[in-house]
Amino acid sequence: MGKILSRGLLALYLLILIWLVLFKLVYNISSVFNYHHRSLNLIPFASGDHFIEMIENVIAFIPLGLLFNVNFKRVGFLPKFSFIVGLSLTFELIQFTFAIGATDITDAITNTVGGFLGLKSYDFSNKYINNKKLDRFINFVGILLLVLLLYFRTHLRIKY
């Protein structure tokens, strides 16, 4: 049961991450494709006035590292980290290709840092907390955060 829950949570998290990064949490997906503004920044941390956005990117990708460690215990660090890097770069490439957002190397870096922190946080915590208890805790917190996101998104009409 725990494995099914954690795999489902990972799949749902990835869908929400796609919705967040590519579609900016909007319900009308066609409005995203009408954006038609393509920008590309290849200079890391060029605009220092987006500090909050950088922190949000890091935080948004921490669960990816945590859920990868919960679901893929036999896979080493490097393949999981490589997937996170690849996913982050893919998101930026899709944004540029379809002109649905600003393509920024800083986003790719901060997303990757978040995934890295998730991977390492799990490894660090696993030294002090029983593996099954840690996995249950991560699943519980993941479900709680998902419910809160859905509640705030549907009931409070917060714009992201």
N, C-alpha and C positions, 0 to 999 in steps of 0.2 A: 504494500500500500504506500509506503514512504517513497519508494522509487518512482511509482506512478505519479504521485503528488509532485515530487521535485522535478520530474521531466515535464509535466504539464505546466508547472510554474515557470520553468525555463522557456518553454515554447511561448507561453503567454507574455512573459517579460520581453522576449525578442520581438513579438508583434507590437507591443506597446512602445518599445524602443524605436522600431521603424516608424510607428505613428508619430512619435515625439520628434525624432531627428529629421525625417523626410517630410512629414505632413504637418508638423508644428501643432499637433493635437487638435486639428480642426476636423469637423465632421464632414464638411463639404470639400471633398478631395479635389474636385475640379477647380476650385478656387486656387488651390496650390499650384496647379499647372498653368494658371493664367498669370502667374507671377512675372514670368519672362524677364527677369533681371539676373544676368549671369555676372558674377564677380569671382575673381580668383586672387587669393593672397597666399604667396609662397614664402613670405617672410614671417618666421615665428614670432609671436608676441609683439607684432608691429604696432597694434593699437592697444595701448595699455589701459584704455578706458573701459574695457569689457571684462573687468576682473570678476564681476558677479557671474557673467555667462561662463567664464572659464571654470569657476567653482562648480556651477551647475552641471557642466559637462563631466567633470571628474565624478561628482556624486551620482550622476545618471548611469555611469558605467561600472561603478563599484559592484552592484549586484550581479553583473555579468561574470566577473571573476569569482565571486562567491558561489553562484549557481553552477558555474563550470566545475568547480572543485567538488561540489556536492554530487553532481551527476557523473563526472568522469574521473573517478579516483585513480584508475589505472593509467590514465594518460598523463604524460609528464608535463612539467611546467612550460617548456618551450613550445610544444604544439598548441597548448591553450593560449599562451601569450601571442603566438603568431596568428591565431584565429582572431583574437581581439584587435591586433594591429590591422589585419586584413579587412575586418568588418568596418573598422573606423575609416580606413582609406576608401573602401567601397561606398560608404555613405557619402563621403565628400565627392567622390567621382560621379555618383548618381545625381547629387545636387547640381554639379556643374553641367553634366550632360543634359539634364532636363530643365535647367534654369529654374530650379525650385528653391533656391536659397543661396546664401553666400558660401563659396568653397574657400575654406581657410585652413591652412596647415596647423594653426594653433588649435582648432577644433580637433583635428586628428590626434595631435599630441596630448591634449587634455583628456580626450576620450580614452586613449591608450593608458595614460597615467591612472585613470579611474579603474580600468580593468585590471591593471597591474596591482593596484592597492587592494582590490577585491581578492585577487589570487593570493597575495602575500598575507593579507589579514586572516584568511582561512588557514593558511599554513601555520601562522603564528598561534592562532587560537587553538588549533588542533593539537598543539603541544601541551596545552593546559586543560583542555576540555575534551571529554569523551566524544569520539567521532559521531556516534549516533545522536547524542544530545545536541551537539553543534549543528548537525544537519536538521534536526527537528526545530531547533531555534531559528535557523535561517529560513526554513519553510514557513514557520509561523509568522515571522516578521515580514516575509515576502507577501504572504496572503493578507496580512494586516495592512501593509502599504498599498496593495492593490485595491482593497476595499476602500481605503481612504481616498485614493486617487479617483476612483469611480464616483464616490460620494461627492467629493468636491467638484469634480468635473460636471456632474449632472445636476446637483442641487444648488450649488452656489454660483454656477456660471462664471467661474474664474477664467479669464482669458490668459493664455500662455504666450 
